[in-house]
Amino acid sequence: MSPLRNNGDKAARQDAIRRIVRTHQVGTQEELGQLLSREGFDVTQATLSRDLAQLGAMRVSLPEGGTVYGLEAAPPRGGESRLMELGEMILSVEDNEMLVVVRTRPGSAPLVASAIDHARLLECLGTLAGDDTIFVAPARGRSTRTLNRKLKAFFGKEDIP
């Protein structure tokens, strides 16, 4: 086991958390704390909670059941390019007079909705995400049909329903 590192080195600790969350299926903060301890970090649950929040970690549903911590594949870049990267998670985009409904692979809706919100699209007021469904509300005076087409284009999904 490696000697304990300076726990005041927040950047190093958060880099370790990123690496661990991306390479292990971490289901609890306790488990994350144990994995960090193996790397020489001795952290409290409160510190882990703050770090996870600052890193934008979220609970992600696994296809086989259960949840683990997940991080976006990369820090958010330009909103529109980020939406293109997430296109593989999108199953359908449909609209009515009130909302656009985006269906995703199980567990993907929170990540996709966050990317839509961070893109700051003029046509979009905001999103509401479940596990595999997102309600996207158009901005005042914007049509759902226009928002639907814009989202499909960003996701690279012009050919889906």
VENKANOR-V689705 format. One record per backbone hydrogen bond with DSSP energy under -0.5 kcal/mol. CO is the residue of the C=O (numbers start at 1). NH is the residue of the N-H. E is the energy in kcal/mol with one decimal. If there is no record, write none. Layout:
BEGIN
CO_NH_E, CO_NH_E
END
This chain:
BEGIN
5_7_-0.7, 6_9_-2.0, 8_10_-1.9, 9_13_-2.2, 10_14_-3.0, 11_15_-2.2, 12_16_-2.1, 13_17_-2.3, 14_18_-2.5, 15_19_-2.4, 16_20_-2.7, 17_21_-2.9, 18_22_-2.0, 19_23_-1.2, 20_24_-2.0, 24_26_-1.2, 25_27_-0.7, 26_69_-2.8, 28_32_-2.0, 29_33_-2.7, 30_34_-2.0, 31_35_-2.2, 32_36_-2.5, 33_37_-2.2, 34_38_-1.7, 35_39_-0.8, 36_39_-0.7, 36_41_-2.5, 37_40_-1.7, 38_2_-0.8, 40_5_-4.1, 40_42_-0.5, 41_43_-0.7, 44_48_-2.2, 45_49_-2.5, 46_50_-2.2, 47_51_-2.8, 48_52_-2.9, 49_53_-2.1, 50_54_-2.7, 51_55_-2.1, 52_57_-2.6, 53_56_-1.0, 58_70_-2.5, 60_68_-2.0, 62_65_-2.0, 66_62_-2.8, 68_60_-3.2, 70_58_-2.3, 78_82_-1.9, 79_83_-1.8, 80_84_-1.5, 81_85_-1.6, 82_86_-1.3, 84_87_-1.3, 85_88_-0.6, 86_89_-2.3, 87_90_-1.5, 89_105_-1.8, 92_103_-2.4, 94_101_-3.7, 98_138_-0.6, 99_96_-2.1, 100_102_-0.6, 100_136_-3.1, 101_94_-2.6, 101_103_-0.5, 102_134_-2.5, 103_91_-3.3, 103_92_-1.5, 105_108_-2.2, 108_112_-2.2, 109_113_-3.0, 110_114_-2.2, 111_115_-1.9, 112_116_-2.2, 113_117_-2.7, 114_118_-2.6, 115_119_-1.3, 116_120_-0.6, 116_121_-0.6, 117_120_-1.1, 121_124_-1.4, 123_139_-2.3, 126_137_-2.6, 128_135_-2.8, 131_107_-0.6, 131_109_-1.8, 132_104_-2.8, 133_130_-2.9, 134_102_-2.6, 134_136_-0.6, 135_128_-1.9, 135_137_-0.5, 136_100_-2.3, 137_125_-3.0, 137_126_-1.2, 139_142_-2.4, 143_147_-2.0, 144_148_-3.0, 145_149_-2.3, 146_150_-2.4, 147_151_-2.7, 148_152_-2.6, 149_153_-2.3, 150_154_-2.4, 151_155_-2.6, 152_156_-0.8, 152_157_-3.2, 153_156_-0.7, 157_160_-2.0
END
